[in-house]
Structures are given as structure tokens and as C-alpha cells.
Amino acid sequence: MIHGDDRSLQAVRARAYALAETGQFDNSNAVQKALIAEGWSNAGRAMDSDYARQAIGERCRAAAKAH
């Protein structure tokens, strides 16, 4: 079951990165709220790490500059 968990967390993080790159979100908290709204029940667990939050935040800022 651990591998299934890893895959589901990877899927949520991939979706988070995709959302961040749209330029519609200011920070990782906004992306997390969007994930929850989309029905990703494990969004909180996927965003637990500081690394994930930082990476998503950086993508949000980069996308905002590009748009």
C-alpha cells in the first residue's frame, strides 16, 4: 500500500505544479485550496513538506511574471 500512497501523492503534486504554472494562483496555499476544491482528498498530505510548498510557490511566482 505504501507504493499506492506514493503514487497518489505524486499525482497530487503533479497537479499542484500544473495549477501553479497557470499563473492563476498567488501561493501554495491557494493551490492547495484549489486541489481540495477539485476533490483531491490527500492535498494536505501532499503539501506537508516544505520542499513541495517552496517549489509550488516558486512556480506560482514564475508564472505570474510570465503572464
C-alpha positions as CSV (number, residue, x, y, z in Angstrom):
1,M,0.0,0.0,0.0
2,I,2.9,2.3,0.5
3,H,3.6,2.4,-3.2
4,G,0.0,3.3,-3.9
5,D,0.2,6.1,-1.4
6,D,3.4,7.4,-3.1
7,R,1.8,7.3,-6.5
8,S,-1.3,9.2,-5.3
9,L,0.9,11.8,-3.6
10,Q,3.0,12.2,-6.7
11,A,-0.2,12.6,-8.7
12,V,-1.4,15.4,-6.4
13,R,1.9,17.1,-6.5
14,A,2.0,16.9,-10.3
15,R,-1.5,18.5,-10.4
16,A,-0.3,21.2,-8.0
17,Y,2.6,22.0,-10.2
18,A,0.3,22.2,-13.2
19,L,-2.1,24.5,-11.4
20,A,0.8,26.7,-10.2
21,E,2.1,27.1,-13.7
22,T,-1.2,28.5,-14.9
23,G,-0.5,31.9,-13.3
24,Q,-3.9,31.9,-11.6
25,F,-2.6,31.4,-8.0
26,D,-0.5,33.6,-5.8
27,N,1.0,30.9,-3.5
28,S,1.0,27.3,-2.4
29,N,-2.0,27.9,0.0
30,A,-4.2,29.0,-2.9
31,V,-3.1,25.9,-4.9
32,Q,-3.9,23.6,-2.0
33,K,-7.4,25.1,-1.7
34,A,-7.9,24.6,-5.5
35,L,-6.8,21.0,-5.1
36,I,-9.2,20.4,-2.3
37,A,-12.0,22.0,-4.4
38,E,-11.1,19.6,-7.2
39,G,-11.6,16.7,-4.8
40,W,-8.0,15.7,-4.0
41,S,-8.6,14.4,-0.5
42,N,-4.9,14.0,0.1
43,A,-3.9,17.5,-0.9
44,G,-2.9,18.4,2.7
45,R,-0.6,15.4,2.9
46,A,1.0,16.1,-0.5
47,M,1.7,19.7,0.6
48,D,3.1,18.8,4.0
49,S,6.7,19.1,3.0
50,D,8.5,22.5,3.0
51,Y,10.1,21.5,-0.3
52,A,6.8,20.9,-2.0
53,R,5.4,24.2,-0.7
54,Q,8.5,26.1,-1.8
55,A,8.6,24.5,-5.2
56,I,4.9,25.3,-5.8
57,G,5.3,28.8,-4.6
58,E,8.2,29.4,-6.9
59,R,6.2,28.1,-9.8
60,C,3.4,30.5,-8.9
61,R,5.7,33.4,-8.8
62,A,7.4,32.4,-12.1
63,A,4.1,32.0,-13.8
64,A,2.8,35.4,-12.5
65,K,5.9,37.1,-14.0
66,A,5.4,35.3,-17.4
67,H,1.8,36.4,-17.7
